[in-house]
Amino acid sequence: MSIETLTAPPSRWNGLLPLWRQTPLSFRIGLIILLIHFVIAATGPFWAPYGYSQMGTGRPLSGMSWAHPFGVDQLGRDIFSRVVHGAHIVILLSLSGTLLGLIIGAVLGLLSGYVGGWFDEILQRFLEALISIPFLVLALIAIAAAGPELSGNPVLIVLVVALVYAPRIARMARTVAVDIATRDYVTVARLRGESAWSVMRRELLPNATSVLLVEFALRAGYAPVLIGSLGFLGFGLRPPTPEWGLMISENRALIMITPITVLGPGLALASLVVGLNLFTEGLARILGRTVKLGVQ
Amino acid sequence: MTILKLVIRRSLMSVVTLLLVSLIIFSMLEVLPGDVASRILGRDATPETLEQLRTELGLDRPAPVRYLSWLGGLVTGDLGNSLASSRPVSEILAPRILNTVLLSVYAFLIYLPLTFIPALLQALHRDRATDHAFSVVTLVLLSVPDFLLATILLLTFVVMLPLLPAISLVDASSSAWEYLRAMTLPALTLAIVMAVYAVRMLRDNLIEVLDSDYIRMAELKGLSRRRVLLRHALPNALVPTLNVTALNLAYLVGGVVVVEKVFSYPGFGSLLVDSLQLRDLPVVEATVMIAAFVYVVANLIADVAAILLNPRLRNG
């Protein structure tokens, strides 16, 4: 009887713990911050002390207290409850917008890099033009173009995030595709007579996964800021939605009296982005890639 | 010859990009969502006023014709008239652009020490407490949105230490001192956002250079650390940082939109937001084209500089 059969088979968790210990510190801290945010987003609406638009929860414009950790706004709404209720909105919109941008960008970029020729040339010029418009400006004119009926619609926000990200992700995916397209296994697949779509799905995509994962994390880290900026400028979600950027803008006039009503949502937004950025940096290190945080 | 060819090719690409930008903006704002006149008039529209506005704006002409005449106007500097105030767009834009240029210059002046001092300190004390502390600070600052940073600075320098004005309203009659006071907080916000990103880049570049053979050579010669860092490492780490500066200029074009709005500074960014709210399309279109123009030119300069600085191409 060999020694291997005598020792107990390692359980799933025994295998995960050493793996966890090997991950960079930034990744672990980032993941923990993200988990806290996700748990709040998923369960918050069930335990938040008040409703997100419930008025008269306390004396209007009162500051930090045990009953109201982030104070009370002009309308008597509890800011802590609003921040908690807003978590799932911010996270869901950010992730779905980034995911949509990733899908569109990856398909366009990989196909364009693989197919090449005039299709690639025209698409690249077009994407370059979209990237040349500062992302916030592009987002603002897209919202203006959608017209007043759609403004404040969460679906529009998701589409706008995707519109801003897709060209940037496509450019990244194209670089990968151009690099892989000359490899032998791609040539073999092409000679087998596979279509461009099938080559992309079976050969290019699996090889671009790590690049796309890092790209997704990097973009997702900026999406809450983009959504918050739109809300802050009055082009994002509509009141009384408890979106954090919108709340910062609503309570900014009261900053002289109750700074905590601005700093509370600000803390939520900044900590989510810190978590995403740390996670991205760690993920890039695990996958053996470099990432420049803050590159828009 | 190769260099000249590369530069010309690169410049032509920039022109094509700008043409496409104009096409995208025009189609997004004027073609896609149906009728501009009814969007301008909104709920107050009656068939008569709609018809009148359409003729006034030349909307009865087909879209390609309108695009070409708009583009022709852009190239010759005729940006049309504002819908909100019926003044020429160029007359509205000029003082706003001047204000934003002043603000950007001020921001860049603050940005330089904010970038170089932390990056050099980090490189000198790499992997020690100073380095780690700055890395944490820059990572956190990187994650603070510019509108929140602006609000926190406002809280600090206006509410807690009442040194600066909360609202940066200036006009032609303001004195230079008033201008400087008004611009300090918006400029500081922009400078911090730009510096945070550049510090991280410059630190990595410096450390990469410090690990190279010629630096070890300089150290072996017995030169002081300070001299090695400033005379040998810094100039070589600056080249990759050039790209960051171009990217930062690109950020600035978008960043002024939020920051100027927070401080009510009458620049080009707040003009864009205001005219979007008023649905003043000629002003919006001109502003967006200028933003894209700055971005494209900044990237062109960075690329051309990279071509010129590349020794392999220089001798070609």
Contacts between the chains, C-beta under 8 A, distances in Angstrom:
chain1	res1	chain2	res2	distance
A	125	B	13	7.6
A	125	B	16	5.7
A	125	B	17	6.5
A	125	B	20	5.9
A	126	B	20	6.0
A	126	B	24	8.0
A	128	B	13	7.8
A	128	B	17	5.1
A	128	B	20	7.6
A	129	B	17	5.1
A	129	B	18	7.8
A	129	B	20	3.6
A	129	B	21	4.6
A	129	B	23	7.9
A	129	B	24	5.8
A	129	B	292	7.9
A	130	B	24	6.6
A	132	B	17	5.7
A	132	B	18	7.6
A	132	B	21	5.6
A	132	B	292	4.7
A	132	B	295	4.9
A	132	B	296	5.1
A	132	B	299	7.8
A	133	B	21	6.2
A	133	B	24	7.5
A	133	B	25	7.5
A	133	B	288	6.4
A	133	B	291	6.8
A	133	B	292	5.2
A	133	B	295	7.5
A	134	B	250	6.8
A	134	B	251	7.8
A	134	B	253	5.0
A	134	B	254	3.0
A	134	B	257	7.5
A	134	B	291	5.5
A	134	B	292	7.9
A	134	B	295	6.5
A	135	B	254	6.3
A	136	B	254	4.6
A	136	B	257	5.5
A	136	B	258	6.9
A	137	B	253	7.7
A	137	B	254	5.8
A	137	B	257	6.4
A	137	B	272	6.8
A	137	B	288	5.7
A	137	B	291	5.4
A	140	B	257	7.5
A	140	B	272	7.2
A	140	B	273	7.4
A	140	B	276	5.8
A	141	B	25	6.7
A	141	B	28	5.8
A	141	B	29	6.3
A	141	B	276	7.5
A	141	B	284	6.9
A	141	B	288	6.1
A	142	B	28	6.7
A	144	B	29	6.8
A	144	B	276	5.3
A	144	B	279	7.2
A	144	B	284	7.1
A	145	B	28	4.3
A	145	B	29	5.8
A	145	B	32	5.7
A	145	B	33	5.5
A	146	B	33	6.8
A	147	B	33	4.9
A	147	B	34	7.9
A	147	B	39	6.2
A	148	B	39	7.4
A	148	B	42	7.1
A	221	B	143	7.6
A	225	B	145	4.3
A	228	B	145	5.6
A	228	B	147	7.2
A	228	B	148	7.8
A	229	B	145	6.4
A	229	B	146	7.6
A	229	B	147	6.0
A	229	B	258	5.7
A	232	B	147	4.7
A	232	B	258	7.0
A	233	B	257	7.6
A	233	B	258	6.8
A	233	B	261	6.2
A	233	B	273	5.8
A	234	B	277	7.3
A	235	B	276	7.4
A	245	B	145	7.3
A	245	B	147	7.1
A	248	B	147	6.8
A	248	B	148	6.3
A	248	B	151	6.5
A	249	B	147	7.7
A	252	B	151	6.0
A	252	B	262	8.0
A	255	B	151	6.8
A	255	B	154	6.8
A	255	B	155	5.7
A	255	B	159	6.5
A	256	B	159	5.5
A	259	B	155	5.5
A	259	B	159	7.1
A	262	B	151	5.8
A	262	B	155	7.6
A	263	B	152	7.6
A	263	B	155	7.9
A	266	B	144	7.8
A	266	B	148	4.6
A	266	B	151	7.1
A	266	B	152	7.2
A	269	B	145	6.4
A	269	B	148	6.6
A	270	B	140	7.3
A	270	B	143	5.4
A	270	B	144	4.9
A	270	B	145	7.4
A	270	B	148	6.5
A	273	B	143	3.8
A	273	B	144	7.6
A	273	B	145	7.4
A	274	B	139	6.9
A	274	B	140	5.9
A	274	B	143	4.2
A	276	B	143	7.8
A	277	B	139	6.3
A	277	B	142	6.4
A	277	B	143	5.3
A	278	B	139	7.1
A	281	B	139	7.9
A	292	B	200	7.7
A	292	B	201	6.9
A	293	B	139	7.4
A	293	B	142	5.7
A	293	B	197	8.0
A	293	B	200	7.1
A	294	B	142	4.9
A	294	B	196	7.0
A	294	B	197	4.4
A	294	B	200	7.4
A	295	B	197	7.8
A	295	B	247	7.0
A	296	B	247	8.0
A	296	B	250	8.0
A	296	B	251	6.6
A	296	B	254	7.9
